């Protein structure tokens, strides 16, 4: 199992939901309001007057077999919406119920 964390501009929520549906990912937790800024050249997403946009973030626990296709779909979304900004990370899950 893998834990997949995705942070993205809120404007991309419909695209993210569509990707999750298309990939058969049903279970996830979303934080609707998260702040951040890009590693290299991304604009801040602080929800302030100066930087009004905000991020959302998702954590999904997925089967190892789902990882590559899901990352590929998110990578394509990021390439098509470069200025919006998104990042995905994953790590191994040891257990749970």
N, C-alpha and C positions, 0 to 999 in steps of 0.2 A: 504494500500500500504506500501511497505517496500523499503528502500534504502539499497542496498547491495554493500559493498565495498570489493573488493578482490585485494590483493597485492601478486605477485608471481614472481618467477624467469622467465625471458624472455624465457628460454628454454622450458617452459611449455605452451607457447602461443597456439600451435596447440591443445593441450589437453583441455585448457580452452575454446577455440573456439568450439571444439566438444561438450563439456559439455553444453555450452550455446545453441548450435543448438539442441542437444538432448532434452533439457529441454524446448524448445520453447521460449527462451529468445532472442528476436530480437534486442531490443533497448538497447544500453549501450554507455558509453563514456570510451575510453581507453587513459591512459597516457602511452606512449610507453617506456619512460625512467623515472623511479623513483628509488631513492636510499633508502637503508635501511639495517637493520641487525636484526637477530632473537632475540627474547625476552630472551631466555635462552642460547641456544648454537649455533645459526645460524651464519654462516660466513657473514661478511659484503658484500653487493652488492653496490659498489661505482663507478664502471666503471673506476677505476684507474689501474695503472700498478700493484700495490700490490694486489688489489681486483677487478679484471676485470669484473666480472659478474654484470649484472644490473637487476633490477626488472621492471615489468610493473604493472599497476594498472587499475582496472575497477570499474566504478560506474554504477549500473543498478537499475532502479526503477521497481519493480516487484509486482505482486499481492500476497497477503498474502498466498494464496493457493499454490504458487510456491516455497515458502521459504524452507520448510523442505526437499523436494527432491533435490533442488539445493545445499543446504548446505551438504547434505549427499554425493552427487556426488563430491563436492569439498573436503570433508573430506577424501573420498576414494582416490582421486588423491593425496592428501597430504601424506597419509599413504604410498602410493606406491612410492613417490618421496621425501621422508623425507629430504634428504640432499639438495634438491633444495629450499625448503622453500616456504610456502604460508600461508596466513592468510585471513580469511573472517570475516566481521563484518556487522551488519545490525541495522537499526533503523527505527522508524515509520516516515512516510511522511504524512503531514497534508493537503497539497493542491498542486495545480499546474495547468498547462494547456497544 
